[in-house]
């Protein structure tokens, strides 16, 4: 079961989707932060169900190559480009 967070009125997004994609790639939170151009603590906050902006979630998803449908829908599973 995936944890979800409501961000900025958008559909609930599945926190675990981003974390799973990061782990599959073999990236640390620090590496994802560097690739996405955000602070390491930002990645930690999102992965630990802390609120953040939709724009930041999109930055992380893009850096990981995860399509928006994979984190902003009701399905499950991680999709990588």
N, C-alpha and C positions, 0 to 999 in steps of 0.2 A: 504494500500500500504506500502511496506517495503522499508526502506532506504537501499541502498547498498553501499559498499565501495570496491574499487579495491585494493587488497593487494598482493604485490609481484608477480604480473603477474598471480595469480590464478584467478579462476572464481570470479565474484563479490559475496560477501557474504552479507547476510541480517542481518544487525545489530539488527533489532527488534526481530529476532528469538532467539538470545541469551538473550536479555532482557526479552522477554515473558517467556522463560524457567526459568529464575531466579525468576521472579515474581510468576509463577505457583508453584514453590518450596517453596515460602515464604522466600526466601533468600534476604538479603540486598546486596548491592554491596560489602560491607566489607566482608560479609560471603563468597561470591563467590570468592573474592580475596584470602581469607585464604584457601579455599578448593582447589583452582587452584595453589596456591603458587606464586601469583603475588601481586603487590602493589594495594591498593584500587584505586589509581588514574589511574592505567592501565585500570581497568574495566570502570571507569567513561569516560575515553578518548574513548574507543571503543564504548560504548553506546551512546556517543555524536558525533559519526561519525568522530573521529580523526583516522588518520592512525596508524596502528600497524602491527607487524609482523604476518605472517601466523602461526608461532609456538605458539604465545600467544593466538590467536583465538582458535587454537586446544586445548590448555590447558583449556581454559574456557569451551569449548564444552564438553570435557571429564569430567570435574568436574561436569557439569550439566547432564551428561548422554545423551547429544543430538547427534544423529548420524550426521556425516559430510554431508550426503545428505540433511539434513534439513536446513543447512545454506549455502551450496555451490551449490545449484541448483536453477532452475527457479520456483520450486513449492512454495507453501505457507503452513503455518501451523506449529505447533511445535510438534515434536515427542520426547517423553521421554521414556527411557528404563525402 
